[in-house]
Amino acid sequence: MKTDWQMQQDVMAELKWEPSVHAAQIGVEVKNGIVTLAGEVSSYTEKLNAEAAAQRVNGVKALAVEMKVKLSQFGMRTDADIAESAKNILGWTSSLPADAVHVQVESGWLTLSGNVEWQYQRQDAADSVQFLVGVTGVSNQIAIKPSLLAAVVKSDIEAALKRRAAADGKTIGVEVKGADVTLTGTVHSWSDRDLATRSAWGSAGVGKVVDKLTITY
C-alpha cells in the first residue's frame, strides 16, 4: 500500500501530466489516503480536469477540493452574457425537451433548474454549459420526475450491476426509497465506483443516488 508521501508525489505527477492543468498553481496534501487539492485555477474546466486527474491515481480513497476559480481578464463575462449563452446551448442540446431547463447566473456561478425524465438529460445539461467562458461553477438542481415503482427500479439496477460490474456487482447493496437510491458495499477502484453510480442513474425515475460505497485496494 502506498504511503501518503508516495500518493502525494503520484498526484502531483498526474497533475503535471494533464495538459489542461497548470499544476504549479495547485497544492496537494494527503492524509490517510484522502487527497486535498488547493490553490487557484483560471477556469471551471481546469478545476474539473484537476479533480479528474487526482481521481485517476491508484490508492486515492477520497478527494477534498479547496481550489478556487480566479478568472483572467480575458475570461471575464457579465452574468447576462453567460446566461444568454447557456440558454442558447441548452436550446441546441438534442437530448433536452424544449424549455425544460432554467438558467440563473450570479457572479459567474451558473444554476440549472427544471424537470427532466432521465439522469442522462440532467447530466447533458450540466455538461453542455460547464465549458462556457466566464463560468466559475455549476449547480445542477434539475429534478427528475419519478415514474416507476421502487421494486422495479431496484431490480433494474441490480440487473445492470450484474451485467457490468462483474465481481463488484455481488458486493454492492441497493436500497430504493421513492426516487432515492442508496448504494452500499465495496468496490476496488474509482472507475468501478463510477460504473456503479452510473448504473444506478440508468434506471428511469431515479432522482437521487446516495453513494456510500467504500473503495478497497
N, C-alpha and C positions, 0 to 999 in steps of 0.2 A: 504493500500500500504506500502511496506517495506521502511524503511529509508535506506540511503546509508550505515550507520553503520551496520544495520541488514544484508544487502546484502553482505557486506564485510565479515561478520562472516560466512554467509552461503557458500560463495565461498571458503573461507579458509577451512571450514569443508568438503566441497565436494572434494577439492584437497587432503586433508588428507585421505579421504575415498577411493580415487582412488589408488590402489596398485602399479600401474606402474609409479606413480609420486612421486618425493621427494619434498613434499610440503614445507619443511623448507627452500628450496632454492628459493622459488617463492614468490615475494611480490605482494600483492593485494591492489589496490586502487579503490575506487568507487566514482563517481561524477555524480549526476543526473541520476543514473541508468546505467551509462556507466562504465564497468569494465576494468581496466588496469592490465595486468599481466607483471611483470618484474622479472629480475634475470637471473640465468644461469641454464640450464638443460644439462644432459650428452648425449642426443641423440635427433635426429629429431623426432623420435617416441614419446619420452616423451613430447616434445613440443606440438605435435598434441593432445596427450591424455590430457594434461593440458588445452588446449583450449576447448576440448570437455567437460571436467568436468565443466568448468566455464559456458558453454552454457546450461548445464543441470539445472542450478539453476533458479528457477522461479523468474521472475521480471527483469532479465537482458535484457536491451534494445540493447546494442551493446558491442562489445569486441575490445579492443585495445591491441595488442600483442607487447611487448617490450622485450620478452625473447630472450636470445642468446644461441646458442648451443655451448658448450665447451666440446669437446670430451676428454675422458680419454685416457691415454697412450695405453690402450688395445683396444680402439675403433678407433684408427687412422689407415687409409689405404691410399695408394697412389691413385691419381686420375685415373691412368691407371688400377689399380685393381678394383676400383669401376665401371669404365666404362665397363670393361670386364664382371663383374658380372651382371651389368644391362642389357647388350646386351644378355647375356645367359638367364636371367629370361624373358625378353621380347620375346625372341625366343620360349620359352616354354609356353607363355600365349596364350591359345587356342582362345581367342576372337580377337586376333590381326592378321591382314594379315602379311605374311612374309615380313620383311624389311620395314614395313610401318613407324616404329618409329626410329628416330635417337637419339643418345645419345652424350651429351657433359658434361664433368665434369671439374670444376675449383675450387680448394680449398675445395673439398668435396661437392660443390653445383652442383646438377645434373639438367641439362636442357634437356627436351624432345622436339623434333620437328618432323614434318612429317604431313601426312594427313590420316584421317580415315573417315568413313561414319556416325558414331554414337557417341554420348556423352558417352555412357557406355564403348565404346572401349577406348576413351580418358581417362576416369576415371580408367579403369582397368590398363592401362599402368602406371599411377602415383601410384596407389595402390600397384602394384607389385614391385616397386623399393624403396618405401619410408622407408621400414624396413631394408634396407641393412646397414650393419655395415660401419661406416665412412661417411655416408651421413649427411650433415649439413642442407640441404634444397633441395626442388624440385620445379623447374619452369616448368609448363606444358604449352608448346607453340604449342602443337599439334593442327592442324587446322581440322575443319570438313567441308567436301565438301557439299555445298548446293545442294539439289536435288529436292525440292518441291516448289510450288508456295506459296507466303506469306498467301494467303487466306486459303489454305488447312492447313498450319501449325497452323494458328490462330484457326481455327475451331477444329482441333485435340486437341490442348492444352486446349481450353475451355471445350471440352467434357471430357477430363481427369480430369480437376479440379472439374467438377460437380460430377463425379463418386467417386472421392477420398476425396475431401476437405469438403464435406457436406456444412455447413453453410458458411464457409470461401470462398467457391467457388463463392458465389454471391457477395463478396466484393472485388474480385481481378480482376483488369483490365489487358487485354493482348493486347500489340501492337507489330506488326511484321513489320520490315523493312529489306528486304533482308533476310539474315540469322540471324539477331539480334532480340531477343525477349525481351521486357521490361515488367516487372510485376509491377503494382501499386496497391494501396489499403491497406487494413489492414488484419492482421491475429492475432491469440490470443496466439501464443507460438512459440518458436524456432522450435519445431517439425513440426508445421503447415507451417512455413516458408520454412523449408527444403522440405516438401512434395510438396509445390507449385513449388519450383525451380526444383525439380526432375521431376515433371510432365511436366514442360516446356522443360527440356532437353530430355524428352522421345519421342519427335517428330523428325522424320527423317529430316536432313538438317539443324537443329538448330546449329549455330556456336557460338553463344554468348547469355547468359542470363543476363540481367541487372536487378538486384534485388533492386527495390525501395519500397518494402513492409515495412509497419510500424507495429510493434508489439504493440497491445493494450491489457493490462491485465484487 
